[in-house]
Amino acid sequence: MALELLGTSGCHLCEDAEALVNEVLDGVLRVFDLTPVEIADDPDLMEAYGLQIPVLRYKEMCLYWPFTADDVAQFLSALDADPHH
């Protein structure tokens, strides 16, 4: 499953979020791919998420910062429970 981490370069919160998500992903059995997305390269993403980054996103489902490892684990569990992914 392809997860996106919406953020921008130089954002220390985005770096913290990426490390946290990767830590959680290391502990789950299901394979998730995390792709950092530079929102500054996309005006639509910048408008939609510019004040909310970092944001963990899968399709239309989003987890907004601040989030904890437990929040990420629950988000991933919700993805596993979603029959539409």
ChimeraX attribute file (.defattr): number of C-alpha atoms within 10 A of each C-alpha:
attribute: neighborCount
match mode: 1-to-1
recipient: residues
	/A:1	12
	/A:2	11
	/A:3	19
	/A:4	19
	/A:5	24
	/A:6	26
	/A:7	28
	/A:8	20
	/A:9	12
	/A:10	8
	/A:11	12
	/A:12	12
	/A:13	15
	/A:14	21
	/A:15	17
	/A:16	11
	/A:17	25
	/A:18	22
	/A:19	12
	/A:20	15
	/A:21	21
	/A:22	15
	/A:23	13
	/A:24	17
	/A:25	19
	/A:26	11
	/A:27	9
	/A:28	12
	/A:29	7
	/A:30	11
	/A:31	10
	/A:32	14
	/A:33	12
	/A:34	18
	/A:35	14
	/A:36	19
	/A:37	19
	/A:38	15
	/A:39	21
	/A:40	15
	/A:41	10
	/A:42	10
	/A:43	11
	/A:44	11
	/A:45	15
	/A:46	18
	/A:47	12
	/A:48	11
	/A:49	16
	/A:50	17
	/A:51	9
	/A:52	14
	/A:53	22
	/A:54	28
	/A:55	23
	/A:56	26
	/A:57	18
	/A:58	18
	/A:59	9
	/A:60	5
	/A:61	12
	/A:62	15
	/A:63	17
	/A:64	15
	/A:65	15
	/A:66	12
	/A:67	15
	/A:68	13
	/A:69	15
	/A:70	10
	/A:71	16
	/A:72	20
	/A:73	16
	/A:74	13
	/A:75	18
	/A:76	19
	/A:77	12
	/A:78	12
	/A:79	15
	/A:80	13
	/A:81	10
	/A:82	9
	/A:83	7
	/A:84	6
	/A:85	9
